Amino acid sequence: MFLTWLDSNSWLLEIGSKRILIDPWLVGSLIFSNLDWLFKGSRSQNRPIPDNIDLILLSQGLEDHAHPPTLKLLDRNIKVVASPNAAKVVQQLGYTQVTVLAHGETFTLDNQVEIKAFPGSPIGPTLVENSYLLKELESGLIVYYEPHGYHSPELKQAAPIDVVITPFIDMTLPLLGSIIKGQNSALEVVKSLQPQVILPTAAGGDVAFEGLLMKLIQTKGTAEEFRSLLEKNNLSTRILEPKPGDRFELPLEKRALAI
């Protein structure tokens, strides 16, 4: 099993001989609702579009997860698995093989990878987006992805899980509260899911952010602080901190699991 962090929330997961592109933002700027004065993310150079993608997996419909300029450059015939909100984005762009996963539903990719949707991040008062478990059927290894640190209690039924991808940092807005839940949320998910490895997502990488929103957002937490938390709680989960663009093999031990 191989992982490549492509910056921000974007990952390439090679699992079960399949290449799955997760929440890709690879080209252009990141702007919400064309309000660049409010928030704008930029990188020094575009990321290369990965070759031979078997599936695009989208957790949310917001631009930092379903990024229209990036999705416009990808082949519209690639299979997509998406939350209901994200599915609307790719359907409007003309994607032809879109599977919508509601919470609790499962999709199997070519009898090699099973993907199950769980409740993820709340977006506003009524919408809860997706988190995912991805299981390599041959080995039983499982990857869990939730990009904002909102972890469903339902996940405990799937423990132990091998790999967790979730934020280590906390981001809050005055009056509105948490945008991203980091340290304490990640600690609790390690306790409940017992992963072999945990990796941070939602961090900036090579990205620069600007705009009014960035002046208001309060950020705290580091990987080193989280590593200390794990040690204080006698947790053996390993922290991996990939650099953007680096492809690496996950050092995992096989164990019999079931979603």
C-alpha positions as CSV (number, residue, x, y, z in Angstrom):
1,M,0.0,0.0,0.0
2,F,1.4,3.4,-1.1
3,L,0.4,6.9,-0.2
4,T,1.3,10.3,-1.8
5,W,0.3,13.5,-0.1
6,L,-0.4,16.1,-2.7
7,D,-0.9,19.0,-0.3
8,S,-3.8,20.2,1.8
9,N,-6.5,17.5,1.8
10,S,-5.4,15.8,-1.5
11,W,-4.0,12.3,-1.4
12,L,-3.2,9.5,-3.9
13,L,-3.8,6.1,-2.3
14,E,-2.5,3.0,-4.0
15,I,-4.4,0.1,-2.5
16,G,-5.4,-3.3,-3.9
17,S,-3.6,-2.5,-7.2
18,K,-6.0,0.5,-7.6
19,R,-5.1,4.2,-7.7
20,I,-7.6,6.3,-5.8
21,L,-7.4,10.1,-5.9
22,I,-8.8,11.7,-2.7
23,D,-10.2,15.3,-2.5
24,P,-8.0,16.7,-5.3
25,W,-6.9,20.3,-5.4
26,L,-3.9,20.2,-7.8
27,V,-4.1,23.3,-10.0
28,G,-5.0,27.0,-9.7
29,S,-6.1,28.8,-6.6
30,L,-8.5,27.7,-3.9
31,I,-11.3,30.2,-3.5
32,F,-14.7,29.7,-1.9
33,S,-17.7,31.1,-3.9
34,N,-15.4,33.4,-5.9
35,L,-14.7,35.5,-2.8
36,D,-11.0,35.8,-3.1
37,W,-11.0,38.8,-0.6
38,L,-12.4,36.5,2.0
39,F,-10.1,33.4,1.5
40,K,-7.6,32.4,-1.1
41,G,-5.1,29.5,-1.1
42,S,-2.2,29.5,-3.6
43,R,0.8,27.3,-4.2
44,S,4.1,28.1,-5.8
45,Q,3.4,25.6,-8.6
46,N,0.7,23.3,-9.8
47,R,0.8,19.6,-8.8
48,P,1.1,17.1,-11.7
49,I,-2.1,15.3,-12.5
50,P,-1.5,11.7,-11.5
51,D,-1.8,9.1,-14.3
52,N,-4.0,6.0,-14.5
53,I,-6.5,7.1,-11.8
54,D,-9.1,4.3,-11.1
55,L,-11.3,6.3,-8.8
56,I,-11.9,9.8,-7.5
57,L,-13.1,9.9,-3.9
58,L,-14.7,13.1,-2.6
59,S,-15.6,13.6,1.0
60,Q,-17.3,17.0,0.7
61,G,-18.8,19.4,-1.9
62,L,-16.8,22.4,-0.8
63,E,-14.1,23.7,-3.1
64,D,-11.2,22.4,-0.9
65,H,-12.5,18.9,-1.4
66,A,-14.3,19.0,-4.8
67,H,-12.1,21.6,-6.6
68,P,-13.8,22.5,-9.9
69,P,-10.6,23.7,-11.8
70,T,-8.9,20.4,-10.9
71,L,-11.9,18.2,-11.7
72,K,-12.2,19.9,-15.1
73,L,-8.7,18.6,-16.0
74,L,-9.4,15.0,-15.1
75,D,-11.1,12.5,-17.4
76,R,-14.8,12.7,-17.0
77,N,-15.1,8.9,-17.5
78,I,-13.1,8.1,-14.3
79,K,-15.3,6.5,-11.7
80,V,-16.3,8.8,-8.8
81,V,-17.5,8.0,-5.3
82,A,-18.8,11.1,-3.5
83,S,-20.9,12.4,-0.7
84,P,-24.4,13.6,-2.0
85,N,-23.1,17.2,-1.9
86,A,-19.9,16.5,-3.8
87,A,-21.7,14.3,-6.3
88,K,-23.6,17.4,-7.5
89,V,-20.4,19.1,-8.3
90,V,-19.0,16.3,-10.5
91,Q,-22.4,15.7,-12.1
92,Q,-22.6,19.3,-13.2
93,L,-19.1,19.0,-14.7
94,G,-20.2,16.0,-16.8
95,Y,-18.7,13.0,-15.0
96,T,-20.4,9.9,-16.3
97,Q,-19.8,7.3,-13.6
98,V,-20.8,8.8,-10.2
99,T,-21.8,6.8,-7.2
100,V,-23.4,8.7,-4.3
101,L,-22.7,7.2,-0.9
102,A,-24.9,8.1,2.0
103,H,-23.8,7.3,5.5
104,G,-23.6,3.6,6.0
105,E,-23.5,2.7,2.3
106,T,-20.7,0.7,0.7
107,F,-19.1,0.7,-2.8
108,T,-16.7,-2.0,-4.0
109,L,-14.1,-1.2,-6.7
110,D,-13.4,-4.1,-9.0
111,N,-13.6,-6.6,-6.1
112,Q,-10.4,-5.2,-4.7
113,V,-11.3,-2.2,-2.5
114,E,-14.4,-1.7,-0.4
115,I,-15.3,1.9,0.5
116,K,-17.8,2.6,3.3
117,A,-19.2,6.1,4.1
118,F,-19.6,7.3,7.7
119,P,-20.7,10.6,9.1
120,G,-18.0,13.2,8.8
121,S,-17.8,17.0,9.0
122,P,-20.8,19.1,9.7
123,I,-21.2,21.9,7.1
124,G,-23.8,24.3,8.4
125,P,-26.7,23.4,10.6
126,T,-28.2,20.6,8.5
127,L,-25.5,19.0,6.3
128,V,-23.1,16.4,7.5
129,E,-20.5,15.3,4.9
130,N,-18.7,12.0,4.6
131,S,-15.7,10.2,6.1
132,Y,-14.5,6.9,4.6
133,L,-13.1,3.6,5.4
134,L,-11.2,2.0,2.5
135,K,-10.5,-1.7,2.9
136,E,-8.1,-3.7,0.8
137,L,-10.0,-6.9,0.4
138,E,-7.1,-9.3,-0.1
139,S,-5.1,-8.2,2.9
140,G,-7.9,-6.8,5.2
141,L,-5.9,-3.6,5.7
142,I,-8.1,-0.5,6.3
143,V,-7.5,3.2,5.8
144,Y,-9.7,5.8,7.5
145,Y,-10.0,9.4,6.1
146,E,-11.7,12.3,7.7
147,P,-10.3,15.8,6.8
148,H,-11.8,18.0,9.5
149,G,-11.5,15.9,12.6
150,Y,-15.1,15.0,13.2
151,H,-15.2,11.3,14.0
152,S,-18.4,9.3,14.2
153,P,-18.9,7.0,17.2
154,E,-20.1,4.4,14.7
155,L,-16.5,3.9,13.7
156,K,-15.8,1.9,16.8
157,Q,-17.5,-1.1,15.3
158,A,-14.7,-1.3,12.7
159,A,-11.7,-1.1,15.1
160,P,-8.9,-1.8,14.9
161,I,-8.1,0.2,11.8
162,D,-4.6,0.3,10.3
163,V,-4.2,3.8,9.0
164,V,-5.9,7.1,10.0
165,I,-5.6,10.3,8.0
166,T,-7.0,13.2,9.9
167,P,-5.8,16.7,11.2
168,F,-3.4,17.3,14.1
169,I,-4.1,21.0,14.2
170,D,-7.0,22.9,15.6
171,M,-8.6,25.8,13.6
172,T,-11.3,27.9,15.2
173,L,-13.2,31.1,14.3
174,P,-14.4,33.5,17.0
175,L,-18.1,32.9,17.9
176,L,-18.4,30.1,15.3
177,G,-16.1,27.6,17.0
178,S,-14.1,24.8,15.4
179,I,-13.5,24.6,11.7
180,I,-11.0,21.8,12.1
181,K,-10.7,19.6,15.2
182,G,-7.2,18.5,15.7
183,Q,-5.2,17.4,18.8
184,N,-7.9,16.1,21.2
185,S,-10.1,14.7,18.5
186,A,-7.2,12.9,16.9
187,L,-6.2,11.5,20.3
188,E,-9.6,10.1,20.9
189,V,-9.8,8.5,17.5
190,V,-6.4,6.8,18.1
191,K,-7.7,5.5,21.4
192,S,-10.9,4.1,19.8
193,L,-9.5,2.8,16.5
194,Q,-6.0,1.7,17.6
195,P,-4.3,2.5,14.2
196,Q,-0.8,1.3,13.4
197,V,-0.1,4.6,11.7
198,I,-1.6,8.1,11.7
199,L,-0.9,10.9,9.2
200,P,-1.9,14.6,9.3
201,T,-4.1,16.2,6.6
202,A,-5.5,19.7,6.1
203,A,-2.0,21.2,6.9
204,G,-0.7,23.8,4.4
205,G,2.3,22.0,2.9
206,D,3.5,24.3,0.1
207,V,0.3,26.4,0.2
208,A,0.0,30.0,1.2
209,F,-3.3,31.4,2.5
210,E,-4.6,34.9,2.5
211,G,-7.8,36.9,2.9
212,L,-10.0,38.3,5.7
213,L,-10.8,34.8,7.0
214,M,-7.2,34.0,7.6
215,K,-6.9,37.0,9.9
216,L,-9.6,35.7,12.1
217,I,-8.8,32.0,12.2
218,Q,-6.9,30.8,15.3
219,T,-4.6,27.8,14.7
220,K,-2.8,25.7,17.3
221,G,-1.2,22.3,17.5
222,T,1.8,20.6,15.9
223,A,2.9,17.0,15.1
224,E,5.4,17.1,17.9
225,E,2.8,18.1,20.4
226,F,0.6,15.3,19.2
227,R,3.5,12.8,19.4
228,S,3.9,13.9,23.1
229,L,0.2,13.3,23.7
230,L,0.5,9.8,22.3
231,E,3.5,9.0,24.5
232,K,1.7,10.4,27.6
233,N,-1.2,8.1,26.9
234,N,1.0,5.1,26.3
235,L,-0.3,4.7,22.7
236,S,2.0,3.0,20.2
237,T,0.5,4.5,17.0
238,R,3.3,5.9,14.8
239,I,3.1,9.3,13.3
240,L,4.2,9.8,9.7
241,E,4.8,13.2,8.3
242,P,5.1,13.0,4.5
243,K,6.3,15.9,2.4
244,P,4.1,17.1,-0.5
245,G,4.7,14.9,-3.6
246,D,6.6,12.1,-1.9
247,R,5.3,8.6,-2.6
248,F,6.0,6.2,0.3
249,E,5.0,2.7,1.3
250,L,3.1,2.3,4.5
251,P,4.9,0.1,7.0
252,L,2.0,-2.1,8.0
253,E,1.5,-5.5,9.5
254,K,-1.4,-7.6,8.1
255,R,-4.2,-8.4,10.5
256,A,-7.6,-9.9,10.0
257,L,-10.2,-7.1,10.0
258,A,-13.8,-6.6,8.8
259,I,-15.8,-3.4,8.2
